[in-house]
């Protein structure tokens, strides 16, 4: 009889990193993994009645983003109203450009990276005050 060495079977589960999160993959299951496991959260999610919640930042306005922060009720209120304020700002800008077409000359000044870097730095400094969620 030949001498055979026995090897352990490969592990059924393995852990991989996807989009900054650890995901467990179970190779013993027949059903595919749910798509919700890889969907990234964005924006503000309220977790308490008083307005506290979790804010998931993005890289375009937070130098250290994306990250999840636990915010107080006042900041939660601001985070909930930010999309509305952005939409109103875009509408106001469109109205100004329609009323004053020569305002288009300001576009080259608005696309300069230096003012946006300073603004993003200020926002990051403000967000650093909140604990990680």
C-alpha positions, -999 to +999 in steps of 0.1 A: +000+000+000+013+034-010+020+060+017-003+090+012-001+122+030-034+137+039-040+174+035-067+195+051-094+207+027-094+244+017-113+267+042-149+272+034-148+309+043-124+337+034-122+374+043-115+400+016-115+437+015-140+455-008-143+493-009-127+497+025-148+471+043-141+435+052-164+410+035-167+373+044-171+350+014-187+316+021-178+292-007-201+265+007-233+284+000-253+278-032-270+312-033-250+342-045-241+370-020-267+397-017-259+430-035-266+450-004-234+438+012-213+459-013-234+490-016-217+520+000-236+543+022-237+580+012-248+611+030-266+613+063-286+586+081-305+596+112-301+571+141-320+589+169-352+610+172-333+640+185-314+643+152-281+625+159-269+602+132-241+589+110-226+610+083-207+593+055-184+618+039-171+618+004-136+626-010-147+657-030-154+677+001-134+658+028-097+653+025-099+622+047-130+608+031-148+586+028-153+581+065-183+576+088-188+601+116-212+603+145-227+638+145-247+658+170-283+670+164-273+704+151-249+690+125-274+663+116-300+691+108-274+708+086-265+675+069-302+668+061-308+703+046-275+704+026-290+687-006-319+712-006-296+741-002-274+728-030-304+725-053-315+761-044-280+773-050-279+758-085-312+773-094-301+807-081-269+804-102-289+795-132-311+826-127-281+849-123-266+835-155-298+840-174-303+875-161-266+885-164-250+865-192-217+884-188-214+866-154-201+836-175-167+854-175-164+844-138-162+807-146-124+806-152-120+820-117-144+795-101-126+764-115-092+773-100-081+745-076-066+767-048-098+782-034-115+747-034-085+732-016-087+758+011-125+752+014-121+714+015-094+719+042-117+739+064-145+714+060-121+686+069-110+705+100-146+709+110-154+672+105-123+662+125-142+674+157-166+645+154-159+609+166-157+580+141-188+559+140 
